[in-house]
């Protein structure tokens, strides 16, 4: 088990969107699985989609 205090979070400005929020889609992420590396694509959903309130 690890216990720590987060003292700072830094991100290059190129990863910040026009609203000042971190934009993970600008990070060119990749994943490793079963001996291979895979490029991660566009966002296809979000946590809580099935229970979110409907827009009026």
C-alpha distance matrix in Angstrom:
0.0 3.8 6.7 10.2 13.8 15.8 19.0 21.1 21.6 24.6 26.5 29.8 32.7 33.5 30.5 31.7 34.2 37.4 35.7 33.1 30.2 27.9 29.5 27.1 30.2 31.4 28.5 29.8 26.6 26.3 24.2 23.8 24.4 25.9 27.2 28.6 28.0 29.2 30.3 29.1 32.0 32.9 31.1 32.4 30.9 28.3 25.9 28.0 31.3 32.6 32.3 33.3 36.5 39.6 41.4 44.8
3.8 0.0 3.8 6.6 10.3 12.2 15.3 17.5 18.2 21.2 23.3 26.7 29.6 30.7 27.8 28.9 31.6 34.7 33.1 30.3 27.6 25.3 27.2 25.1 28.4 29.2 26.3 28.0 25.0 25.1 23.5 23.5 24.7 26.6 27.6 28.6 27.6 28.6 29.4 28.2 31.0 31.8 30.1 31.7 30.3 27.7 25.5 27.8 31.1 32.8 32.3 32.9 36.0 39.1 40.6 44.0
6.7 3.8 0.0 3.8 7.2 9.9 12.9 15.5 16.8 20.1 22.7 26.2 28.9 30.4 27.6 28.2 30.9 33.7 31.8 29.0 26.5 24.6 27.0 25.3 28.9 29.6 27.0 29.1 26.4 27.0 25.8 26.2 27.6 29.8 30.8 31.5 30.2 30.9 31.3 29.8 32.3 32.7 30.8 32.6 30.9 27.9 25.7 27.8 31.1 32.9 32.1 32.4 35.3 38.5 39.8 43.0
10.2 6.6 3.8 0.0 3.8 6.4 9.1 11.9 13.6 16.9 19.8 23.3 25.9 27.7 25.1 25.6 28.4 31.2 29.3 26.3 24.1 22.3 25.0 23.7 27.3 27.7 25.2 27.7 25.3 26.4 25.6 26.4 28.3 30.8 31.4 31.8 30.1 30.7 30.7 29.2 31.6 31.9 30.1 32.2 30.7 27.7 25.9 28.1 31.3 33.4 32.6 32.5 35.2 38.3 39.2 42.4
13.8 10.3 7.2 3.8 0.0 3.8 6.0 9.2 11.5 15.0 18.1 21.7 24.0 26.2 23.8 23.7 26.6 29.0 27.0 23.9 22.1 20.7 23.8 23.0 26.8 27.0 24.9 27.7 25.8 27.3 27.0 28.3 30.4 33.1 33.7 33.7 31.7 32.0 31.6 29.8 31.9 31.8 30.0 32.3 30.7 27.6 25.9 28.0 31.1 33.5 32.4 31.9 34.3 37.4 38.0 41.1
15.8 12.2 9.9 6.4 3.8 0.0 3.8 5.8 7.7 11.2 14.3 17.9 20.2 22.4 20.0 20.0 22.9 25.4 23.5 20.3 18.5 17.1 20.2 19.7 23.5 23.4 21.5 24.5 22.8 24.7 24.9 26.5 28.9 31.9 32.3 31.9 29.5 29.7 28.9 27.1 29.0 28.8 27.2 29.7 28.3 25.4 24.1 26.4 29.2 31.9 31.1 30.2 32.6 35.5 35.9 39.0
19.0 15.3 12.9 9.1 6.0 3.8 0.0 3.8 7.2 10.2 13.8 17.1 19.3 21.9 20.1 19.8 23.0 25.1 23.4 19.9 18.9 17.7 21.1 21.0 24.8 24.2 22.4 25.7 24.5 26.6 27.2 28.9 31.5 34.6 34.8 34.2 31.6 31.8 30.8 29.1 30.9 30.7 29.2 32.0 30.8 27.9 27.0 29.3 31.9 34.8 33.9 32.7 34.9 37.6 37.7 40.7
21.1 17.5 15.5 11.9 9.2 5.8 3.8 0.0 3.8 6.5 10.2 13.4 15.5 18.2 16.5 16.2 19.5 21.7 20.3 16.7 15.8 14.5 17.9 18.1 21.7 20.9 19.4 22.8 22.0 24.4 25.5 27.5 30.4 33.6 33.6 32.7 29.8 29.8 28.4 26.8 28.3 28.0 26.8 29.8 28.8 26.2 25.8 28.2 30.5 33.6 33.0 31.5 33.7 36.2 35.9 38.9
21.6 18.2 16.8 13.6 11.5 7.7 7.2 3.8 0.0 3.8 6.9 10.4 12.6 14.9 12.9 12.9 16.2 18.7 17.5 14.0 12.7 11.0 14.3 14.4 18.0 17.1 15.7 19.2 18.5 21.2 22.5 24.8 27.8 31.2 31.2 29.9 26.9 26.6 25.0 23.3 24.7 24.3 23.2 26.4 25.6 23.2 23.1 25.8 27.8 31.1 30.7 29.2 31.5 33.7 33.4 36.5
24.6 21.2 20.1 16.9 15.0 11.2 10.2 6.5 3.8 0.0 3.8 6.9 9.3 11.8 10.5 10.8 14.5 17.0 16.6 12.9 12.2 10.3 13.2 13.6 16.8 15.2 13.9 17.5 17.5 20.4 22.2 24.7 28.0 31.4 31.0 29.5 26.2 25.8 23.9 22.5 23.8 23.5 23.0 26.4 26.1 24.2 24.7 27.5 29.1 32.5 32.5 30.8 33.0 34.9 34.3 37.3
26.5 23.3 22.7 19.8 18.1 14.3 13.8 10.2 6.9 3.8 0.0 3.8 6.3 8.2 6.7 7.7 11.5 14.3 14.5 11.1 10.3 7.9 10.2 10.7 13.6 11.6 10.6 14.3 14.8 18.1 20.4 23.2 26.5 30.0 29.6 27.7 24.2 23.5 21.2 19.8 20.8 20.5 20.2 23.9 23.9 22.4 23.4 26.4 27.5 31.1 31.4 29.6 31.8 33.3 32.6 35.7
29.8 26.7 26.2 23.3 21.7 17.9 17.1 13.4 10.4 6.9 3.8 0.0 3.8 5.4 5.8 7.4 11.0 13.6 14.8 11.7 11.7 9.5 10.8 11.7 13.7 10.8 10.3 13.7 15.1 18.4 21.2 24.1 27.6 31.1 30.3 28.0 24.4 23.7 21.1 20.1 20.8 20.6 21.0 24.7 25.3 24.3 25.7 28.8 29.5 33.2 33.7 31.7 33.8 35.0 33.9 36.9
32.7 29.6 28.9 25.9 24.0 20.2 19.3 15.5 12.6 9.3 6.3 3.8 0.0 3.8 5.3 5.3 8.4 10.3 11.9 9.1 10.1 8.9 10.2 12.2 13.6 10.7 11.6 14.9 16.9 20.4 23.4 26.6 29.9 33.5 32.9 30.4 26.7 25.5 22.5 21.2 21.2 20.5 20.8 24.6 25.1 24.2 26.0 28.7 29.1 32.9 33.3 31.0 32.7 33.6 32.2 35.0
33.5 30.7 30.4 27.7 26.2 22.4 21.9 18.2 14.9 11.8 8.2 5.4 3.8 0.0 3.8 5.6 7.9 10.4 12.7 10.8 11.1 9.3 9.0 10.6 11.1 7.7 9.0 11.9 14.4 18.0 21.3 24.5 27.8 31.4 30.7 27.9 24.1 22.7 19.5 18.5 18.2 17.6 18.5 22.3 23.3 23.0 25.2 28.1 28.1 31.8 32.7 30.5 32.3 33.0 31.6 34.5
30.5 27.8 27.6 25.1 23.8 20.0 20.1 16.5 12.9 10.5 6.7 5.8 5.3 3.8 0.0 3.8 6.6 10.0 11.4 9.4 8.5 5.9 5.5 7.0 8.3 5.7 6.8 10.3 12.2 15.9 18.9 22.2 25.4 29.1 28.7 26.1 22.4 20.8 17.7 16.1 16.0 15.3 15.6 19.4 20.1 19.5 21.5 24.4 24.6 28.4 29.2 27.1 29.2 30.0 28.9 32.0
31.7 28.9 28.2 25.6 23.7 20.0 19.8 16.2 12.9 10.8 7.7 7.4 5.3 5.6 3.8 0.0 3.8 6.9 7.8 5.6 5.5 4.6 5.6 8.6 10.2 8.5 10.2 13.8 15.4 19.1 21.9 25.4 28.4 32.1 32.0 29.4 25.7 24.0 20.9 18.8 18.3 16.8 16.6 20.2 20.4 19.4 21.3 23.8 24.1 27.8 28.3 25.8 27.5 28.4 27.0 29.8
34.2 31.6 30.9 28.4 26.6 22.9 23.0 19.5 16.2 14.5 11.5 11.0 8.4 7.9 6.6 3.8 0.0 3.8 5.4 5.4 5.5 6.3 5.8 9.5 10.1 9.1 11.9 14.9 16.8 20.5 23.3 26.9 29.7 33.4 33.5 30.7 27.1 24.8 21.5 19.2 17.9 15.8 15.4 18.8 19.0 18.3 20.6 22.8 22.5 26.3 26.8 24.1 25.4 25.9 24.2 26.9
37.4 34.7 33.7 31.2 29.0 25.4 25.1 21.7 18.7 17.0 14.3 13.6 10.3 10.4 10.0 6.9 3.8 0.0 3.8 5.6 7.5 9.6 9.5 13.3 13.5 12.5 15.6 18.4 20.4 24.2 27.0 30.7 33.3 37.1 37.2 34.4 30.7 28.4 24.9 22.6 21.0 18.6 18.1 21.2 21.3 20.6 23.0 24.7 24.2 27.9 28.2 25.1 25.9 26.1 23.9 26.2
35.7 33.1 31.8 29.3 27.0 23.5 23.4 20.3 17.5 16.6 14.5 14.8 11.9 12.7 11.4 7.8 5.4 3.8 0.0 3.8 5.6 8.9 9.8 13.5 14.5 14.3 16.9 20.0 21.4 25.1 27.6 31.2 33.7 37.5 38.0 35.3 31.8 29.5 26.3 23.6 22.1 19.5 18.3 21.1 20.5 19.3 21.2 22.6 22.4 26.1 25.9 22.7 23.4 24.0 21.9 24.2
33.1 30.3 29.0 26.3 23.9 20.3 19.9 16.7 14.0 12.9 11.1 11.7 9.1 10.8 9.4 5.6 5.4 5.6 3.8 0.0 3.8 6.8 9.0 12.5 14.2 13.5 15.5 19.0 20.2 23.9 26.3 29.9 32.6 36.3 36.7 34.2 30.6 28.7 25.7 23.2 22.3 20.2 19.1 22.2 21.6 20.1 21.6 23.4 23.8 27.5 27.2 24.3 25.4 26.4 24.7 27.1
30.2 27.6 26.5 24.1 22.1 18.5 18.9 15.8 12.7 12.2 10.3 11.7 10.1 11.1 8.5 5.5 5.5 7.5 5.6 3.8 0.0 3.8 6.3 9.5 11.7 11.7 13.3 16.8 17.5 21.1 23.2 26.8 29.3 33.1 33.6 31.3 27.8 25.8 23.0 20.2 19.6 17.5 16.0 19.1 18.3 16.6 18.0 20.0 20.6 24.3 24.1 21.5 23.0 24.2 22.9 25.8
27.9 25.3 24.6 22.3 20.7 17.1 17.7 14.5 11.0 10.3 7.9 9.5 8.9 9.3 5.9 4.6 6.3 9.6 8.9 6.8 3.8 0.0 3.8 6.2 9.1 8.9 9.9 13.5 13.9 17.5 19.7 23.2 25.8 29.6 30.0 27.7 24.2 22.4 19.7 17.1 17.0 15.4 14.3 17.7 17.3 15.8 17.2 19.8 20.5 24.2 24.5 22.3 24.3 25.6 24.7 27.9
29.5 27.2 27.0 25.0 23.8 20.2 21.1 17.9 14.3 13.2 10.2 10.8 10.2 9.0 5.5 5.6 5.8 9.5 9.8 9.0 6.3 3.8 0.0 3.8 5.5 5.9 7.7 10.8 11.7 15.4 17.8 21.5 24.1 27.8 28.2 25.6 22.1 19.8 16.8 14.2 13.5 11.8 11.1 14.7 14.9 14.1 16.3 19.1 19.2 22.9 23.7 21.6 23.7 24.6 23.7 26.9
27.1 25.1 25.3 23.7 23.0 19.7 21.0 18.1 14.4 13.6 10.7 11.7 12.2 10.6 7.0 8.6 9.5 13.3 13.5 12.5 9.5 6.2 3.8 0.0 3.8 5.3 5.5 8.2 8.2 11.8 14.0 17.7 20.3 24.0 24.5 21.9 18.5 16.3 13.6 10.9 11.0 10.0 9.5 13.2 13.7 13.1 15.1 18.3 18.6 22.2 23.3 21.8 24.4 25.4 25.0 28.5
30.2 28.4 28.9 27.3 26.8 23.5 24.8 21.7 18.0 16.8 13.6 13.7 13.6 11.1 8.3 10.2 10.1 13.5 14.5 14.2 11.7 9.1 5.5 3.8 0.0 3.8 5.5 6.8 7.9 11.3 14.0 17.7 20.2 23.8 24.1 21.2 17.7 15.1 11.8 9.2 8.2 7.0 7.6 11.4 12.9 13.3 16.0 19.2 18.7 22.2 23.9 22.3 24.8 25.2 24.7 28.1
31.4 29.2 29.6 27.7 27.0 23.4 24.2 20.9 17.1 15.2 11.6 10.8 10.7 7.7 5.7 8.5 9.1 12.5 14.3 13.5 11.7 8.9 5.9 5.3 3.8 0.0 3.8 5.9 8.4 12.0 15.3 18.9 21.7 25.3 25.1 22.1 18.4 16.2 12.8 11.1 10.6 10.1 11.4 15.1 16.7 17.0 19.6 22.8 22.4 26.0 27.5 25.7 28.1 28.5 27.7 30.9
28.5 26.3 27.0 25.2 24.9 21.5 22.4 19.4 15.7 13.9 10.6 10.3 11.6 9.0 6.8 10.2 11.9 15.6 16.9 15.5 13.3 9.9 7.7 5.5 5.5 3.8 0.0 3.8 5.5 9.2 12.4 15.8 19.0 22.5 22.1 19.3 15.6 14.0 11.0 9.8 10.6 11.2 12.4 16.1 17.6 17.6 19.7 23.2 23.3 26.7 28.3 26.9 29.6 30.4 29.9 33.4
29.8 28.0 29.1 27.7 27.7 24.5 25.7 22.8 19.2 17.5 14.3 13.7 14.9 11.9 10.3 13.8 14.9 18.4 20.0 19.0 16.8 13.5 10.8 8.2 6.8 5.9 3.8 0.0 3.8 6.7 10.4 13.7 16.8 20.2 19.5 16.4 12.6 10.8 7.6 7.3 8.4 10.1 12.2 15.5 17.7 18.4 20.7 24.3 24.0 27.3 29.3 28.2 31.0 31.5 31.3 34.7
26.6 25.0 26.4 25.3 25.8 22.8 24.5 22.0 18.5 17.5 14.8 15.1 16.9 14.4 12.2 15.4 16.8 20.4 21.4 20.2 17.5 13.9 11.7 8.2 7.9 8.4 5.5 3.8 0.0 3.8 7.0 10.5 13.5 17.1 16.8 14.1 10.4 8.8 6.5 5.7 8.2 10.3 11.7 14.7 16.5 16.9 18.7 22.5 22.6 25.6 27.6 26.9 30.0 30.9 31.1 34.7
26.3 25.1 27.0 26.4 27.3 24.7 26.6 24.4 21.2 20.4 18.1 18.4 20.4 18.0 15.9 19.1 20.5 24.2 25.1 23.9 21.1 17.5 15.4 11.8 11.3 12.0 9.2 6.7 3.8 0.0 3.8 7.0 10.1 13.5 13.1 10.3 6.7 5.5 4.6 5.3 8.9 11.9 13.4 15.7 17.7 18.5 20.0 23.7 23.9 26.5 28.8 28.6 31.9 32.7 33.2 36.9
24.2 23.5 25.8 25.6 27.0 24.9 27.2 25.5 22.5 22.2 20.4 21.2 23.4 21.3 18.9 21.9 23.3 27.0 27.6 26.3 23.2 19.7 17.8 14.0 14.0 15.3 12.4 10.4 7.0 3.8 0.0 3.8 6.6 10.2 10.5 8.3 5.6 5.1 6.5 6.9 10.7 13.7 14.6 16.2 17.9 18.4 19.4 23.1 23.5 25.8 28.1 28.4 31.9 32.9 33.8 37.6
23.8 23.5 26.2 26.4 28.3 26.5 28.9 27.5 24.8 24.7 23.2 24.1 26.6 24.5 22.2 25.4 26.9 30.7 31.2 29.9 26.8 23.2 21.5 17.7 17.7 18.9 15.8 13.7 10.5 7.0 3.8 0.0 3.8 7.0 6.9 5.6 4.5 6.2 9.1 10.3 14.0 17.2 18.1 19.4 21.0 21.5 22.1 25.7 26.3 28.3 30.6 31.2 34.8 35.9 37.1 40.8
24.4 24.7 27.6 28.3 30.4 28.9 31.5 30.4 27.8 28.0 26.5 27.6 29.9 27.8 25.4 28.4 29.7 33.3 33.7 32.6 29.3 25.8 24.1 20.3 20.2 21.7 19.0 16.8 13.5 10.1 6.6 3.8 0.0 3.8 5.6 5.4 6.5 7.7 11.1 12.1 15.4 18.5 19.2 19.7 21.2 21.9 22.2 25.6 26.2 27.7 30.1 31.2 34.9 36.0 37.5 41.2
25.9 26.6 29.8 30.8 33.1 31.9 34.6 33.6 31.2 31.4 30.0 31.1 33.5 31.4 29.1 32.1 33.4 37.1 37.5 36.3 33.1 29.6 27.8 24.0 23.8 25.3 22.5 20.2 17.1 13.5 10.2 7.0 3.8 0.0 3.8 5.7 8.6 10.4 14.1 15.5 18.6 21.8 22.6 22.8 24.4 25.2 25.4 28.6 29.1 30.3 32.9 34.2 37.9 38.9 40.6 44.3
27.2 27.6 30.8 31.4 33.7 32.3 34.8 33.6 31.2 31.0 29.6 30.3 32.9 30.7 28.7 32.0 33.5 37.2 38.0 36.7 33.6 30.0 28.2 24.5 24.1 25.1 22.1 19.5 16.8 13.1 10.5 6.9 5.6 3.8 0.0 3.8 7.1 10.1 13.7 15.9 19.2 22.7 23.9 24.6 26.5 27.4 27.8 31.2 31.7 33.2 35.7 36.8 40.4 41.4 42.8 46.5
28.6 28.6 31.5 31.8 33.7 31.9 34.2 32.7 29.9 29.5 27.7 28.0 30.4 27.9 26.1 29.4 30.7 34.4 35.3 34.2 31.3 27.7 25.6 21.9 21.2 22.1 19.3 16.4 14.1 10.3 8.3 5.6 5.4 5.7 3.8 0.0 3.8 6.5 10.2 12.7 15.9 19.5 21.1 22.0 24.2 25.4 26.3 29.8 29.9 31.6 34.3 35.1 38.6 39.4 40.5 44.2
28.0 27.6 30.2 30.1 31.7 29.5 31.6 29.8 26.9 26.2 24.2 24.4 26.7 24.1 22.4 25.7 27.1 30.7 31.8 30.6 27.8 24.2 22.1 18.5 17.7 18.4 15.6 12.6 10.4 6.7 5.6 4.5 6.5 8.6 7.1 3.8 0.0 3.8 6.9 9.7 13.0 16.6 18.4 19.8 22.1 23.2 24.4 28.1 28.1 30.2 32.8 33.2 36.7 37.4 38.3 41.9
29.2 28.6 30.9 30.7 32.0 29.7 31.8 29.8 26.6 25.8 23.5 23.7 25.5 22.7 20.8 24.0 24.8 28.4 29.5 28.7 25.8 22.4 19.8 16.3 15.1 16.2 14.0 10.8 8.8 5.5 5.1 6.2 7.7 10.4 10.1 6.5 3.8 0.0 3.8 6.4 9.4 13.1 15.1 16.3 18.8 20.3 21.9 25.5 25.2 27.3 30.1 30.3 33.7 34.2 35.0 38.6
30.3 29.4 31.3 30.7 31.6 28.9 30.8 28.4 25.0 23.9 21.2 21.1 22.5 19.5 17.7 20.9 21.5 24.9 26.3 25.7 23.0 19.7 16.8 13.6 11.8 12.8 11.0 7.6 6.5 4.6 6.5 9.1 11.1 14.1 13.7 10.2 6.9 3.8 0.0 3.8 6.4 10.1 12.6 14.4 17.2 18.8 20.9 24.5 23.9 26.4 29.1 28.9 32.0 32.4 32.8 36.4
29.1 28.2 29.8 29.2 29.8 27.1 29.1 26.8 23.3 22.5 19.8 20.1 21.2 18.5 16.1 18.8 19.2 22.6 23.6 23.2 20.2 17.1 14.2 10.9 9.2 11.1 9.8 7.3 5.7 5.3 6.9 10.3 12.1 15.5 15.9 12.7 9.7 6.4 3.8 0.0 3.8 7.0 9.0 10.9 13.5 15.0 17.2 20.8 20.2 22.8 25.4 25.1 28.3 28.7 29.1 32.7
32.0 31.0 32.3 31.6 31.9 29.0 30.9 28.3 24.7 23.8 20.8 20.8 21.2 18.2 16.0 18.3 17.9 21.0 22.1 22.3 19.6 17.0 13.5 11.0 8.2 10.6 10.6 8.4 8.2 8.9 10.7 14.0 15.4 18.6 19.2 15.9 13.0 9.4 6.4 3.8 0.0 3.8 6.7 8.6 11.8 14.0 16.9 20.1 18.9 21.6 24.3 23.7 26.6 26.5 26.7 30.2
32.9 31.8 32.7 31.9 31.8 28.8 30.7 28.0 24.3 23.5 20.5 20.6 20.5 17.6 15.3 16.8 15.8 18.6 19.5 20.2 17.5 15.4 11.8 10.0 7.0 10.1 11.2 10.1 10.3 11.9 13.7 17.2 18.5 21.8 22.7 19.5 16.6 13.1 10.1 7.0 3.8 0.0 3.8 6.2 9.3 11.7 15.0 17.9 16.3 19.3 21.9 20.8 23.5 23.3 23.2 26.6
31.1 30.1 30.8 30.1 30.0 27.2 29.2 26.8 23.2 23.0 20.2 21.0 20.8 18.5 15.6 16.6 15.4 18.1 18.3 19.1 16.0 14.3 11.1 9.5 7.6 11.4 12.4 12.2 11.7 13.4 14.6 18.1 19.2 22.6 23.9 21.1 18.4 15.1 12.6 9.0 6.7 3.8 0.0 3.8 5.9 7.9 11.3 14.1 12.7 15.8 18.2 17.2 19.9 20.0 20.2 23.8
32.4 31.7 32.6 32.2 32.3 29.7 32.0 29.8 26.4 26.4 23.9 24.7 24.6 22.3 19.4 20.2 18.8 21.2 21.1 22.2 19.1 17.7 14.7 13.2 11.4 15.1 16.1 15.5 14.7 15.7 16.2 19.4 19.7 22.8 24.6 22.0 19.8 16.3 14.4 10.9 8.6 6.2 3.8 0.0 3.8 7.2 10.5 12.8 10.7 13.3 16.2 15.7 18.5 18.3 18.9 22.5
30.9 30.3 30.9 30.7 30.7 28.3 30.8 28.8 25.6 26.1 23.9 25.3 25.1 23.3 20.1 20.4 19.0 21.3 20.5 21.6 18.3 17.3 14.9 13.7 12.9 16.7 17.6 17.7 16.5 17.7 17.9 21.0 21.2 24.4 26.5 24.2 22.1 18.8 17.2 13.5 11.8 9.3 5.9 3.8 0.0 3.8 7.1 9.0 7.1 10.0 12.6 12.1 15.1 15.3 16.4 20.1
28.3 27.7 27.9 27.7 27.6 25.4 27.9 26.2 23.2 24.2 22.4 24.3 24.2 23.0 19.5 19.4 18.3 20.6 19.3 20.1 16.6 15.8 14.1 13.1 13.3 17.0 17.6 18.4 16.9 18.5 18.4 21.5 21.9 25.2 27.4 25.4 23.2 20.3 18.8 15.0 14.0 11.7 7.9 7.2 3.8 0.0 3.8 6.2 5.7 9.1 10.8 10.1 13.5 14.6 15.8 19.6
25.9 25.5 25.7 25.9 25.9 24.1 27.0 25.8 23.1 24.7 23.4 25.7 26.0 25.2 21.5 21.3 20.6 23.0 21.2 21.6 18.0 17.2 16.3 15.1 16.0 19.6 19.7 20.7 18.7 20.0 19.4 22.1 22.2 25.4 27.8 26.3 24.4 21.9 20.9 17.2 16.9 15.0 11.3 10.5 7.1 3.8 0.0 3.8 5.7 8.3 9.2 9.4 13.0 15.0 16.8 20.5
28.0 27.8 27.8 28.1 28.0 26.4 29.3 28.2 25.8 27.5 26.4 28.8 28.7 28.1 24.4 23.8 22.8 24.7 22.6 23.4 20.0 19.8 19.1 18.3 19.2 22.8 23.2 24.3 22.5 23.7 23.1 25.7 25.6 28.6 31.2 29.8 28.1 25.5 24.5 20.8 20.1 17.9 14.1 12.8 9.0 6.2 3.8 0.0 3.8 5.5 5.5 6.0 9.8 12.1 14.5 18.0
31.3 31.1 31.1 31.3 31.1 29.2 31.9 30.5 27.8 29.1 27.5 29.5 29.1 28.1 24.6 24.1 22.5 24.2 22.4 23.8 20.6 20.5 19.2 18.6 18.7 22.4 23.3 24.0 22.6 23.9 23.5 26.3 26.2 29.1 31.7 29.9 28.1 25.2 23.9 20.2 18.9 16.3 12.7 10.7 7.1 5.7 5.7 3.8 0.0 3.8 5.6 5.4 8.9 10.0 12.3 15.9
32.6 32.8 32.9 33.4 33.5 31.9 34.8 33.6 31.1 32.5 31.1 33.2 32.9 31.8 28.4 27.8 26.3 27.9 26.1 27.5 24.3 24.2 22.9 22.2 22.2 26.0 26.7 27.3 25.6 26.5 25.8 28.3 27.7 30.3 33.2 31.6 30.2 27.3 26.4 22.8 21.6 19.3 15.8 13.3 10.0 9.1 8.3 5.5 3.8 0.0 3.8 5.9 8.9 9.9 13.1 16.2
32.3 32.3 32.1 32.6 32.4 31.1 33.9 33.0 30.7 32.5 31.4 33.7 33.3 32.7 29.2 28.3 26.8 28.2 25.9 27.2 24.1 24.5 23.7 23.3 23.9 27.5 28.3 29.3 27.6 28.8 28.1 30.6 30.1 32.9 35.7 34.3 32.8 30.1 29.1 25.4 24.3 21.9 18.2 16.2 12.6 10.8 9.2 5.5 5.6 3.8 0.0 3.8 6.6 8.9 12.2 15.1
33.3 32.9 32.4 32.5 31.9 30.2 32.7 31.5 29.2 30.8 29.6 31.7 31.0 30.5 27.1 25.8 24.1 25.1 22.7 24.3 21.5 22.3 21.6 21.8 22.3 25.7 26.9 28.2 26.9 28.6 28.4 31.2 31.2 34.2 36.8 35.1 33.2 30.3 28.9 25.1 23.7 20.8 17.2 15.7 12.1 10.1 9.4 6.0 5.4 5.9 3.8 0.0 3.8 6.4 9.1 12.3
36.5 36.0 35.3 35.2 34.3 32.6 34.9 33.7 31.5 33.0 31.8 33.8 32.7 32.3 29.2 27.5 25.4 25.9 23.4 25.4 23.0 24.3 23.7 24.4 24.8 28.1 29.6 31.0 30.0 31.9 31.9 34.8 34.9 37.9 40.4 38.6 36.7 33.7 32.0 28.3 26.6 23.5 19.9 18.5 15.1 13.5 13.0 9.8 8.9 8.9 6.6 3.8 0.0 3.8 6.5 9.1
39.6 39.1 38.5 38.3 37.4 35.5 37.6 36.2 33.7 34.9 33.3 35.0 33.6 33.0 30.0 28.4 25.9 26.1 24.0 26.4 24.2 25.6 24.6 25.4 25.2 28.5 30.4 31.5 30.9 32.7 32.9 35.9 36.0 38.9 41.4 39.4 37.4 34.2 32.4 28.7 26.5 23.3 20.0 18.3 15.3 14.6 15.0 12.1 10.0 9.9 8.9 6.4 3.8 0.0 3.8 6.4
41.4 40.6 39.8 39.2 38.0 35.9 37.7 35.9 33.4 34.3 32.6 33.9 32.2 31.6 28.9 27.0 24.2 23.9 21.9 24.7 22.9 24.7 23.7 25.0 24.7 27.7 29.9 31.3 31.1 33.2 33.8 37.1 37.5 40.6 42.8 40.5 38.3 35.0 32.8 29.1 26.7 23.2 20.2 18.9 16.4 15.8 16.8 14.5 12.3 13.1 12.2 9.1 6.5 3.8 0.0 3.8
44.8 44.0 43.0 42.4 41.1 39.0 40.7 38.9 36.5 37.3 35.7 36.9 35.0 34.5 32.0 29.8 26.9 26.2 24.2 27.1 25.8 27.9 26.9 28.5 28.1 30.9 33.4 34.7 34.7 36.9 37.6 40.8 41.2 44.3 46.5 44.2 41.9 38.6 36.4 32.7 30.2 26.6 23.8 22.5 20.1 19.6 20.5 18.0 15.9 16.2 15.1 12.3 9.1 6.4 3.8 0.0
